[in-house]
């Protein structure tokens, strides 16, 4: 039994680190919640994006154009199917603030950390970055009108300019800085392993801060069921999107589709329905980051890659399925 546990820890180091961080966050809430309320989450996200950008080879950026069909399909799914899925699972929860908060999950862009988990999985992090940027644009365009439909006049509280400004600081600037450093500084390629380790540690710290803001109670039982249903449904969608793609792109499509940005979803919920509606999104943040690191470890083990491995060294044979070689 002990050897099996050791084997699992060795095979899934990111998942182990994230689970330990979640426990710490739930047990030591006060100081961590203070950090979260003082821009701690945004700072960690910026560090995570920069570290992940350092692992993206300049040549990988050119492959985004080749994968435009996959990118377009992911964005279309995110703006059509995922909002419908979040509405469907929200019906599991009794009417009220908690149900209202669940409605925003499908409107949020892909999770910023999905770029890092794609790199951990040995997938095409550049494609994940493209989906992240594209899904952010679609959120800005559609979230306001959709929430106005759902919340009436309350949806007017959704301000696209606030979303753009926050994501410019947290995503665009550190992403651009990391890509430029990797492109212009030859020695940056040698820091790929350290950047990957930084990304793992940062994801764990994020989970700890998110867990510190979660206060579980009996009324969250149905919320947890709804969140699990949304996560499972979005994972199936991501798998379907990647069925005809190359192996490294499949990991990117799975993780970006199944991981939605809990922080932006919480902001949308608070703006449209009030602060009480944002409560379920912290729990989703824990679940989605645990799922992302678990999926990254699984995909890496099945694909025979390691976190941060250059894309050029990965197997991209169309005959290889997401869960292993095609029969």
Order of alpha helices (4+ residues) and beta strands (2+ residues): alpha-alpha-alpha-alpha-alpha-alpha-alpha-alpha-alpha-alpha-alpha-alpha-alpha-alpha-alpha-alpha-beta-beta
